Each structure stands twice: as structure tokens, then as C-alpha cells.
Amino acid sequence: MQSSSTISSRAGRTSRKILRFFIVAVVIAGLFFVWWNYYYTYSEGYRYGLLQKFSHKGNVFKTYEGEMILSSVKGNNNVAIASEKFYFSVTDKTVAQQLDNLQGHVVTLHYKQTKHPAFWRGDSEYIVDSVKQE
């Protein structure tokens, strides 16, 4: 017959194993959640338009933010009539420097879209990783 201390010792080891498993599962689920929402590439593509604004801003986390006018219809003298704005963030300093020098020019941007913006990477879910002047 087993003593009560042996039974309680086994129960204690089993509950510690279950607790460890639960903690590991919660940490893995948390890491997956962060990856899925902030790093997983939901879509990627190109945008073509006039680079209207580019800045380096933020209180604690300084990020590079840009604004581009996407023109669908042009009028006389090649002036955009119907347009929409494309807001984006840049994480690469080399790309940021290129964009800073191209304000006011027509460019093609390659972007990757995440599900949510991450405050440490920028204000937008669109992260630009390359630029080409047209």
C-alpha cells in the first residue's frame, strides 16, 4: 500500500508538469499571435505615384513615414484630377534616404502589407522596402 506522502508527491509532480506545459503553450501562442499580426506578409505589390511627403517622426520610436498621391486620371498639363493617397512606413534607412531625396518626383514603390501596424516600425501597415524613380 502507498503512503499518502507518495501519492501527494506524484500529484505535485503531475501538476507542475501540467503548469509548465500550460506556460509553454501560452508563450508559443503569444509569439505566434505577434508574428501573425505584425510580421506575416498579408500582401505585397507595387504602387506608382507622386511622392508628396516623407518624414522622420515619433516621440519614443522614431519612424519614417511617407505619403504618395496615386493618380488614376490626369487632366491638362499632366495634372492629377482623380487621386487617392497611399500612406506607408519605411524601416530600412537606405530606402528612407532614397525617398527623402525623391520628394516631388514620380516613383514606384514595392511594399509588404501586414495585418496591423506595429508602433515600433511605423504608423502604417504598408512597409516599403524598395523604391525606383520613374
C-alpha positions in Angstrom: 0.0 0.0 0.0 1.3 3.5 -0.9 1.6 6.2 1.7 -0.2 9.5 1.5 3.1 11.4 1.0 4.0 9.3 -2.0 0.6 10.0 -3.6 0.8 13.7 -2.9 4.3 13.8 -4.2 3.2 12.2 -7.5 0.2 14.6 -7.7 2.6 17.6 -7.1 4.9 16.5 -9.9 2.0 16.0 -12.3 0.5 19.4 -11.5 3.9 21.0 -12.1 4.2 19.3 -15.4 0.8 20.5 -16.4 1.6 24.0 -15.3 4.9 24.0 -17.3 3.1 22.7 -20.4 0.4 25.4 -20.0 3.0 28.2 -19.6 5.0 27.0 -22.7 1.7 26.7 -24.7 0.7 30.3 -23.7 4.2 31.7 -24.7 4.1 29.9 -28.0 0.6 31.1 -28.7 1.7 34.7 -27.8 4.7 34.5 -30.1 2.5 33.2 -32.9 0.0 36.0 -32.3 2.7 38.7 -32.6 4.2 37.1 -35.7 0.8 36.7 -37.4 -0.4 40.2 -36.7 2.8 42.3 -37.1 5.3 40.3 -39.2 3.3 38.0 -41.5 3.2 39.4 -45.1 -0.6 39.6 -45.8 0.0 41.0 -49.3 2.7 42.7 -51.3 2.9 44.7 -54.5 3.8 47.9 -56.2 2.4 51.4 -56.1 3.1 54.1 -58.6 2.6 57.8 -58.0 3.9 61.2 -56.9 5.9 61.2 -53.6 4.3 64.1 -51.8 5.6 63.8 -48.3 8.3 61.9 -46.4 9.3 62.5 -42.8 11.1 61.0 -39.8 8.8 61.4 -36.7 7.9 60.0 -33.3 8.3 60.7 -29.6 9.9 57.5 -28.4 10.2 55.3 -31.6 11.3 57.5 -34.5 9.9 56.1 -37.7 10.0 57.0 -41.4 6.5 57.9 -42.8 5.5 58.8 -46.3 2.6 59.9 -48.4 2.2 59.3 -52.1 -0.5 60.5 -54.5 -1.9 57.7 -56.7 -3.3 59.3 -59.8 -5.9 57.5 -61.9 -7.0 60.3 -64.2 -4.8 63.2 -65.5 -6.1 66.5 -66.9 -4.4 69.2 -69.0 -0.7 69.8 -68.4 -0.4 66.3 -66.8 -2.1 67.4 -63.6 -3.8 64.7 -61.5 -7.6 65.1 -61.3 -8.8 61.9 -59.5 -6.3 60.8 -56.9 -6.0 58.8 -53.8 -3.3 58.9 -51.1 -1.1 56.0 -50.2 0.3 56.2 -46.7 3.3 54.0 -45.9 6.2 53.4 -43.5 9.9 52.6 -44.1 12.1 50.5 -41.8 15.3 50.5 -44.0 17.5 53.6 -43.6 18.9 53.3 -47.1 15.4 53.2 -48.6 14.4 56.1 -46.4 17.4 58.2 -47.6 16.5 57.5 -51.2 12.9 58.6 -50.6 14.0 61.7 -48.8 15.9 62.7 -51.9 12.9 61.9 -54.3 10.2 64.1 -52.7 8.2 65.7 -55.5 9.1 63.0 -58.1 7.1 60.2 -59.6 8.3 56.8 -58.1 7.3 53.2 -58.0 7.4 51.6 -54.5 7.4 48.0 -53.6 5.6 47.3 -50.3 4.6 44.5 -48.0 1.4 44.7 -46.1 1.0 43.3 -42.6 -2.3 42.8 -40.8 -1.7 45.6 -38.2 0.8 48.4 -37.9 3.5 47.9 -35.3 4.2 51.1 -33.3 8.0 50.3 -33.3 8.0 50.1 -37.1 5.7 52.9 -38.1 2.1 54.2 -38.4 1.1 52.2 -41.4 0.6 48.5 -42.2 2.3 49.1 -45.5 6.1 48.7 -45.2 8.0 50.0 -48.3 11.2 48.0 -48.9 12.4 49.4 -52.3 11.9 52.5 -54.5 12.5 53.2 -58.2 12.4 56.7 -59.7 10.3 56.9 -62.9 
